[in-house]
């Protein structure tokens, strides 16, 4: 699914299901006055093959995000107009 190899269940640790960071505000001192923190299997290995991603978005007063940013799944990929395949 994400090309990551599953760990041996005998070697899995509690830390594989934990990420410390989404509880902390991100730096919004930038042009958009916002910060997007993305967490996926790269940061939480225990999420492997579950297809779960997490996001925290912090906004300063009058902050915004770019609306053209879109996350697609592999199923959507062939319909993405930006895809050159």
KOLGU-4560 file (N, C-alpha, C; in nm, 3 decimals, padded with zeros to 5 digits):
<recs>
<n_xx: 00.081 n_yy: -00.118 n_zz: 00.000 ca_xx: 00.000 ca_yy: 00.000 ca_zz: 00.000 c_xx: 00.086 c_yy: 00.126 c_zz: 00.000 mol: A seq: 1 type: UNK>
<n_xx: 00.186 n_yy: 00.134 n_zz: 00.089 ca_xx: 00.272 ca_yy: 00.251 ca_zz: 00.094 c_xx: 00.418 c_yy: 00.214 c_zz: 00.072 mol: A seq: 2 type: UNK>
<n_xx: 00.442 n_yy: 00.093 n_zz: 00.028 ca_xx: 00.575 ca_yy: 00.041 ca_zz: -00.002 c_xx: 00.666 c_yy: 00.033 c_zz: 00.120 mol: A seq: 3 type: UNK>
<n_xx: 00.609 n_yy: 00.039 n_zz: 00.240 ca_xx: 00.685 ca_yy: 00.021 ca_zz: 00.364 c_xx: 00.669 c_yy: -00.124 c_zz: 00.407 mol: A seq: 4 type: UNK>
<n_xx: 00.776 n_yy: -00.182 n_zz: 00.454 ca_xx: 00.773 ca_yy: -00.320 ca_zz: 00.500 c_xx: 00.719 c_yy: -00.326 c_zz: 00.642 mol: A seq: 5 type: UNK>
<n_xx: 00.628 n_yy: -00.419 n_zz: 00.668 ca_xx: 00.573 ca_yy: -00.435 ca_zz: 00.803 c_xx: 00.680 c_yy: -00.490 c_zz: 00.896 mol: A seq: 6 type: UNK>
<n_xx: 00.680 n_yy: -00.442 n_zz: 01.019 ca_xx: 00.773 ca_yy: -00.492 ca_zz: 01.118 c_xx: 00.727 c_yy: -00.629 c_zz: 01.168 mol: A seq: 7 type: UNK>
<n_xx: 00.822 n_yy: -00.706 n_zz: 01.213 ca_xx: 00.791 ca_yy: -00.833 ca_zz: 01.276 c_xx: 00.711 c_yy: -00.802 c_zz: 01.403 mol: A seq: 8 type: UNK>
<n_xx: 00.591 n_yy: -00.861 n_zz: 01.421 ca_xx: 00.509 ca_yy: -00.833 ca_zz: 01.539 c_xx: 00.583 c_yy: -00.853 c_zz: 01.671 mol: A seq: 9 type: UNK>
<n_xx: 00.683 n_yy: -00.938 n_zz: 01.673 ca_xx: 00.760 ca_yy: -00.961 ca_zz: 01.795 c_xx: 00.853 c_yy: -00.844 c_zz: 01.827 mol: A seq: 10 type: UNK>
<n_xx: 00.880 n_yy: -00.759 n_zz: 01.727 ca_xx: 00.972 ca_yy: -00.647 ca_zz: 01.746 c_xx: 00.902 c_yy: -00.512 c_zz: 01.761 mol: A seq: 11 type: UNK>
<n_xx: 00.770 n_yy: -00.510 n_zz: 01.749 ca_xx: 00.695 ca_yy: -00.385 ca_zz: 01.758 c_xx: 00.699 c_yy: -00.330 c_zz: 01.900 mol: A seq: 12 type: UNK>
<n_xx: 00.717 n_yy: -00.197 n_zz: 01.910 ca_xx: 00.724 ca_yy: -00.130 ca_zz: 02.039 c_xx: 00.609 c_yy: -00.030 c_zz: 02.050 mol: A seq: 13 type: UNK>
<n_xx: 00.577 n_yy: 00.010 n_zz: 02.171 ca_xx: 00.471 ca_yy: 00.110 ca_zz: 02.194 c_xx: 00.504 c_yy: 00.240 c_zz: 02.122 mol: A seq: 14 type: UNK>
<n_xx: 00.632 n_yy: 00.276 n_zz: 02.113 ca_xx: 00.675 ca_yy: 00.399 ca_zz: 02.046 c_xx: 00.639 c_yy: 00.400 c_zz: 01.897 mol: A seq: 15 type: UNK>
<n_xx: 00.615 n_yy: 00.282 n_zz: 01.840 ca_xx: 00.578 ca_yy: 00.274 ca_zz: 01.698 c_xx: 00.438 c_yy: 00.329 c_zz: 01.673 mol: A seq: 16 type: UNK>
<n_xx: 00.363 n_yy: 00.355 n_zz: 01.779 ca_xx: 00.226 ca_yy: 00.405 ca_zz: 01.769 c_xx: 00.212 c_yy: 00.542 c_zz: 01.834 mol: A seq: 17 type: UNK>
<n_xx: 00.322 n_yy: 00.615 n_zz: 01.848 ca_xx: 00.320 ca_yy: 00.741 ca_zz: 01.921 c_xx: 00.398 c_yy: 00.847 c_zz: 01.846 mol: A seq: 18 type: UNK>
<n_xx: 00.348 n_yy: 00.969 n_zz: 01.848 ca_xx: 00.418 ca_yy: 01.083 ca_zz: 01.792 c_xx: 00.397 c_yy: 01.202 c_zz: 01.884 mol: A seq: 19 type: UNK>
<n_xx: 00.505 n_yy: 01.260 n_zz: 01.932 ca_xx: 00.489 ca_yy: 01.380 ca_zz: 02.017 c_xx: 00.520 c_yy: 01.501 c_zz: 01.930 mol: A seq: 20 type: UNK>
<n_xx: 00.423 n_yy: 01.584 n_zz: 01.915 ca_xx: 00.445 ca_yy: 01.703 ca_zz: 01.833 c_xx: 00.315 c_yy: 01.767 c_zz: 01.789 mol: A seq: 21 type: UNK>
<n_xx: 00.211 n_yy: 01.690 n_zz: 01.767 ca_xx: 00.085 ca_yy: 01.749 ca_zz: 01.723 c_xx: 00.018 c_yy: 01.828 c_zz: 01.835 mol: A seq: 22 type: UNK>
<n_xx: 00.064 n_yy: 01.812 n_zz: 01.956 ca_xx: 00.008 ca_yy: 01.889 ca_zz: 02.067 c_xx: 00.073 c_yy: 02.026 c_zz: 02.081 mol: A seq: 23 type: UNK>
<n_xx: 00.176 n_yy: 02.053 n_zz: 02.000 ca_xx: 00.249 ca_yy: 02.179 ca_zz: 02.010 c_xx: 00.215 c_yy: 02.269 c_zz: 01.892 mol: A seq: 24 type: UNK>
<n_xx: 00.187 n_yy: 02.398 n_zz: 01.918 ca_xx: 00.157 ca_yy: 02.490 ca_zz: 01.808 c_xx: 00.274 c_yy: 02.503 c_zz: 01.711 mol: A seq: 25 type: UNK>
<n_xx: 00.240 n_yy: 02.512 n_zz: 01.583 ca_xx: 00.343 ca_yy: 02.531 ca_zz: 01.482 c_xx: 00.377 c_yy: 02.678 c_zz: 01.465 mol: A seq: 26 type: UNK>
<n_xx: 00.486 n_yy: 02.705 n_zz: 01.396 ca_xx: 00.533 ca_yy: 02.841 ca_zz: 01.372 c_xx: 00.449 c_yy: 02.905 c_zz: 01.262 mol: A seq: 27 type: UNK>
<n_xx: 00.376 n_yy: 03.010 n_zz: 01.294 ca_xx: 00.291 ca_yy: 03.078 ca_zz: 01.195 c_xx: 00.352 c_yy: 03.211 c_zz: 01.150 mol: A seq: 28 type: UNK>
<n_xx: 00.480 n_yy: 03.232 n_zz: 01.178 ca_xx: 00.548 ca_yy: 03.355 ca_zz: 01.136 c_xx: 00.600 c_yy: 03.339 c_zz: 00.994 mol: A seq: 29 type: UNK>
<n_xx: 00.507 n_yy: 03.335 n_zz: 00.899 ca_xx: 00.542 ca_yy: 03.321 ca_zz: 00.758 c_xx: 00.441 c_yy: 03.397 c_zz: 00.673 mol: A seq: 30 type: UNK>
<n_xx: 00.459 n_yy: 03.398 n_zz: 00.544 ca_xx: 00.374 ca_yy: 03.476 ca_zz: 00.453 c_xx: 00.225 c_yy: 03.442 c_zz: 00.466 mol: A seq: 31 type: UNK>
<n_xx: 00.193 n_yy: 03.313 n_zz: 00.480 ca_xx: 00.053 ca_yy: 03.271 ca_zz: 00.491 c_xx: -00.001 c_yy: 03.279 c_zz: 00.634 mol: A seq: 32 type: UNK>
<n_xx: 00.087 n_yy: 03.302 n_zz: 00.730 ca_xx: 00.049 ca_yy: 03.309 ca_zz: 00.872 c_xx: -00.020 c_yy: 03.180 c_zz: 00.917 mol: A seq: 33 type: UNK>
<n_xx: 00.030 n_yy: 03.068 n_zz: 00.868 ca_xx: -00.024 ca_yy: 02.938 ca_zz: 00.908 c_xx: 00.087 c_yy: 02.834 c_zz: 00.905 mol: A seq: 34 type: UNK>
<n_xx: 00.058 n_yy: 02.720 n_zz: 00.965 ca_xx: 00.154 ca_yy: 02.610 ca_zz: 00.966 c_xx: 00.076 c_yy: 02.478 c_zz: 00.957 mol: A seq: 35 type: UNK>
<n_xx: 00.121 n_yy: 02.391 n_zz: 00.868 ca_xx: 00.058 ca_yy: 02.260 ca_zz: 00.852 c_xx: 00.160 c_yy: 02.154 c_zz: 00.893 mol: A seq: 36 type: UNK>
<n_xx: 00.124 n_yy: 02.075 n_zz: 00.995 ca_xx: 00.209 ca_yy: 01.965 ca_zz: 01.041 c_xx: 00.144 c_yy: 01.835 c_zz: 00.997 mol: A seq: 37 type: UNK>
<n_xx: 00.212 n_yy: 01.759 n_zz: 00.912 ca_xx: 00.159 ca_yy: 01.633 ca_zz: 00.863 c_xx: 00.230 c_yy: 01.516 c_zz: 00.931 mol: A seq: 38 type: UNK>
<n_xx: 00.154 n_yy: 01.418 n_zz: 00.968 ca_xx: 00.209 ca_yy: 01.298 ca_zz: 01.031 c_xx: 00.155 c_yy: 01.177 c_zz: 00.957 mol: A seq: 39 type: UNK>
<n_xx: 00.244 n_yy: 01.088 n_zz: 00.917 ca_xx: 00.203 ca_yy: 00.965 ca_zz: 00.848 c_xx: 00.294 c_yy: 00.850 c_zz: 00.892 mol: A seq: 40 type: UNK>
<n_xx: 00.299 n_yy: 00.746 n_zz: 00.814 ca_xx: 00.374 ca_yy: 00.627 ca_zz: 00.852 c_xx: 00.524 c_yy: 00.655 c_zz: 00.869 mol: A seq: 41 type: UNK>
<n_xx: 00.574 n_yy: 00.760 n_zz: 00.809 ca_xx: 00.716 ca_yy: 00.793 ca_zz: 00.826 c_xx: 00.746 c_yy: 00.833 c_zz: 00.971 mol: A seq: 42 type: UNK>
<n_xx: 00.648 n_yy: 00.898 n_zz: 01.037 ca_xx: 00.668 ca_yy: 00.939 ca_zz: 01.176 c_xx: 00.608 c_yy: 00.840 c_zz: 01.276 mol: A seq: 43 type: UNK>
<n_xx: 00.504 n_yy: 00.769 n_zz: 01.237 ca_xx: 00.439 ca_yy: 00.671 ca_zz: 01.325 c_xx: 00.436 c_yy: 00.537 c_zz: 01.252 mol: A seq: 44 type: UNK>
<n_xx: 00.541 n_yy: 00.457 n_zz: 01.262 ca_xx: 00.550 ca_yy: 00.331 ca_zz: 01.188 c_xx: 00.435 c_yy: 00.235 c_zz: 01.214 mol: A seq: 45 type: UNK>
<n_xx: 00.373 n_yy: 00.244 n_zz: 01.331 ca_xx: 00.262 ca_yy: 00.154 ca_zz: 01.363 c_xx: 00.140 c_yy: 00.177 c_zz: 01.277 mol: A seq: 46 type: UNK>
<n_xx: 00.134 n_yy: 00.291 n_zz: 01.207 ca_xx: 00.022 ca_yy: 00.319 ca_zz: 01.116 c_xx: 00.034 c_yy: 00.245 c_zz: 00.984 mol: A seq: 47 type: UNK>
<n_xx: 00.147 n_yy: 00.179 n_zz: 00.962 ca_xx: 00.171 ca_yy: 00.111 ca_zz: 00.836 c_xx: 00.054 c_yy: 00.024 c_zz: 00.794 mol: A seq: 48 type: UNK>
<n_xx: 00.014 n_yy: 00.037 n_zz: 00.671 ca_xx: -00.095 ca_yy: -00.036 ca_zz: 00.602 c_xx: -00.234 c_yy: 00.002 c_zz: 00.652 mol: A seq: 49 type: UNK>
<n_xx: -00.247 n_yy: 00.092 n_zz: 00.749 ca_xx: -00.379 ca_yy: 00.134 ca_zz: 00.794 c_xx: -00.433 c_yy: 00.249 c_zz: 00.711 mol: A seq: 50 type: UNK>
<n_xx: -00.347 n_yy: 00.312 n_zz: 00.631 ca_xx: -00.390 ca_yy: 00.421 ca_zz: 00.547 c_xx: -00.430 c_yy: 00.546 c_zz: 00.624 mol: A seq: 51 type: UNK>
<n_xx: -00.368 n_yy: 00.567 n_zz: 00.739 ca_xx: -00.403 ca_yy: 00.680 ca_zz: 00.824 c_xx: -00.295 c_yy: 00.788 c_zz: 00.816 mol: A seq: 52 type: UNK>
<n_xx: -00.338 n_yy: 00.910 n_zz: 00.802 ca_xx: -00.250 ca_yy: 01.027 ca_zz: 00.813 c_xx: -00.320 c_yy: 01.127 c_zz: 00.903 mol: A seq: 53 type: UNK>
<n_xx: -00.241 n_yy: 01.207 n_zz: 00.973 ca_xx: -00.295 ca_yy: 01.308 ca_zz: 01.063 c_xx: -00.239 c_yy: 01.444 c_zz: 01.023 mol: A seq: 54 type: UNK>
<n_xx: -00.316 n_yy: 01.548 n_zz: 01.048 ca_xx: -00.271 ca_yy: 01.683 ca_zz: 01.016 c_xx: -00.314 c_yy: 01.777 c_zz: 01.128 mol: A seq: 55 type: UNK>
<n_xx: -00.225 n_yy: 01.866 n_zz: 01.164 ca_xx: -00.261 ca_yy: 01.977 ca_zz: 01.254 c_xx: -00.234 c_yy: 02.105 c_zz: 01.176 mol: A seq: 56 type: UNK>
<n_xx: -00.333 n_yy: 02.194 n_zz: 01.174 ca_xx: -00.317 ca_yy: 02.322 ca_zz: 01.107 c_xx: -00.332 c_yy: 02.432 c_zz: 01.211 mol: A seq: 57 type: UNK>
<n_xx: -00.231 n_yy: 02.518 n_zz: 01.219 ca_xx: -00.234 ca_yy: 02.634 ca_zz: 01.309 c_xx: -00.244 c_yy: 02.760 c_zz: 01.225 mol: A seq: 58 type: UNK>
<n_xx: -00.332 n_yy: 02.850 n_zz: 01.268 ca_xx: -00.350 ca_yy: 02.978 ca_zz: 01.201 c_xx: -00.320 c_yy: 03.092 c_zz: 01.296 mol: A seq: 59 type: UNK>
<n_xx: -00.249 n_yy: 03.193 n_zz: 01.249 ca_xx: -00.237 ca_yy: 03.318 ca_zz: 01.321 c_xx: -00.359 c_yy: 03.402 c_zz: 01.281 mol: A seq: 60 type: UNK>
<n_xx: -00.379 n_yy: 03.516 n_zz: 01.344 ca_xx: -00.487 ca_yy: 03.605 ca_zz: 01.305 c_xx: -00.470 c_yy: 03.640 c_zz: 01.157 mol: A seq: 61 type: UNK>
<n_xx: -00.577 n_yy: 03.626 n_zz: 01.080 ca_xx: -00.579 ca_yy: 03.649 ca_zz: 00.935 c_xx: -00.494 c_yy: 03.547 c_zz: 00.859 mol: A seq: 62 type: UNK>
<n_xx: -00.465 n_yy: 03.434 n_zz: 00.919 ca_xx: -00.388 ca_yy: 03.330 ca_zz: 00.852 c_xx: -00.472 c_yy: 03.257 c_zz: 00.749 mol: A seq: 63 type: UNK>
<n_xx: -00.406 n_yy: 03.192 n_zz: 00.654 ca_xx: -00.475 ca_yy: 03.118 ca_zz: 00.549 c_xx: -00.391 c_yy: 02.999 c_zz: 00.505 mol: A seq: 64 type: UNK>
<n_xx: -00.452 n_yy: 02.909 n_zz: 00.432 ca_xx: -00.379 ca_yy: 02.798 ca_zz: 00.372 c_xx: -00.402 c_yy: 02.801 c_zz: 00.221 mol: A seq: 65 type: UNK>
<n_xx: -00.317 n_yy: 02.736 n_zz: 00.149 ca_xx: -00.332 ca_yy: 02.729 ca_zz: 00.004 c_xx: -00.437 c_yy: 02.625 c_zz: -00.030 mol: A seq: 66 type: UNK>
<n_xx: -00.537 n_yy: 02.666 n_zz: -00.100 ca_xx: -00.648 ca_yy: 02.576 ca_zz: -00.131 c_xx: -00.616 c_yy: 02.478 c_zz: -00.243 mol: A seq: 67 type: UNK>
<n_xx: -00.513 n_yy: 02.505 n_zz: -00.323 ca_xx: -00.482 ca_yy: 02.414 ca_zz: -00.433 c_xx: -00.404 c_yy: 02.291 c_zz: -00.388 mol: A seq: 68 type: UNK>
<n_xx: -00.360 n_yy: 02.287 n_zz: -00.263 ca_xx: -00.289 ca_yy: 02.170 ca_zz: -00.212 c_xx: -00.390 c_yy: 02.059 c_zz: -00.187 mol: A seq: 69 type: UNK>
<n_xx: -00.365 n_yy: 01.943 n_zz: -00.245 ca_xx: -00.459 ca_yy: 01.831 ca_zz: -00.232 c_xx: -00.380 c_yy: 01.703 c_zz: -00.219 mol: A seq: 70 type: UNK>
<n_xx: -00.418 n_yy: 01.623 n_zz: -00.124 ca_xx: -00.356 ca_yy: 01.492 ca_zz: -00.105 c_xx: -00.443 c_yy: 01.390 c_zz: -00.176 mol: A seq: 71 type: UNK>
<n_xx: -00.382 n_yy: 01.307 n_zz: -00.257 ca_xx: -00.460 ca_yy: 01.206 ca_zz: -00.329 c_xx: -00.415 c_yy: 01.067 c_zz: -00.290 mol: A seq: 72 type: UNK>
<n_xx: -00.506 n_yy: 00.976 n_zz: -00.294 ca_xx: -00.471 ca_yy: 00.837 ca_zz: -00.271 c_xx: -00.426 c_yy: 00.778 c_zz: -00.404 mol: A seq: 73 type: UNK>
<n_xx: -00.372 n_yy: 00.661 n_zz: -00.401 ca_xx: -00.332 ca_yy: 00.596 ca_zz: -00.526 c_xx: -00.451 c_yy: 00.569 c_zz: -00.616 mol: A seq: 74 type: UNK>
<n_xx: -00.567 n_yy: 00.545 n_zz: -00.557 ca_xx: -00.687 ca_yy: 00.521 ca_zz: -00.637 c_xx: -00.725 c_yy: 00.647 c_zz: -00.715 mol: A seq: 75 type: UNK>
<n_xx: -00.703 n_yy: 00.766 n_zz: -00.654 ca_xx: -00.735 ca_yy: 00.892 ca_zz: -00.721 c_xx: -00.628 c_yy: 00.932 c_zz: -00.821 mol: A seq: 76 type: UNK>
<n_xx: -00.508 n_yy: 00.878 n_zz: -00.807 ca_xx: -00.393 ca_yy: 00.926 ca_zz: -00.880 c_xx: -00.416 c_yy: 00.929 c_zz: -01.031 mol: A seq: 77 type: UNK>
<n_xx: -00.479 n_yy: 00.829 n_zz: -01.087 ca_xx: -00.496 ca_yy: 00.826 ca_zz: -01.232 c_xx: -00.593 c_yy: 00.934 c_zz: -01.281 mol: A seq: 78 type: UNK>
<n_xx: -00.671 n_yy: 00.993 n_zz: -01.189 ca_xx: -00.765 ca_yy: 01.097 ca_zz: -01.227 c_xx: -00.712 c_yy: 01.237 c_zz: -01.201 mol: A seq: 79 type: UNK>
<n_xx: -00.595 n_yy: 01.246 n_zz: -01.142 ca_xx: -00.535 ca_yy: 01.375 ca_zz: -01.110 c_xx: -00.493 c_yy: 01.442 c_zz: -01.239 mol: A seq: 80 type: UNK>
<n_xx: -00.543 n_yy: 01.561 n_zz: -01.266 ca_xx: -00.510 ca_yy: 01.631 ca_zz: -01.391 c_xx: -00.366 c_yy: 01.677 c_zz: -01.397 mol: A seq: 81 type: UNK>
<n_xx: -00.299 n_yy: 01.684 n_zz: -01.283 ca_xx: -00.158 ca_yy: 01.722 ca_zz: -01.280 c_xx: -00.064 c_yy: 01.604 c_zz: -01.307 mol: A seq: 82 type: UNK>
<n_xx: -00.121 n_yy: 01.484 n_zz: -01.309 ca_xx: -00.043 ca_yy: 01.364 ca_zz: -01.331 c_xx: -00.011 c_yy: 01.351 c_zz: -01.480 mol: A seq: 83 type: UNK>
<n_xx: 00.116 n_yy: 01.340 n_zz: -01.511 ca_xx: 00.160 ca_yy: 01.336 ca_zz: -01.652 c_xx: 00.166 c_yy: 01.196 c_zz: -01.709 mol: A seq: 84 type: UNK>
<n_xx: 00.124 n_yy: 01.095 n_zz: -01.631 ca_xx: 00.134 ca_yy: 00.956 ca_zz: -01.680 c_xx: 00.028 c_yy: 00.924 c_zz: -01.781 mol: A seq: 85 type: UNK>
</recs>
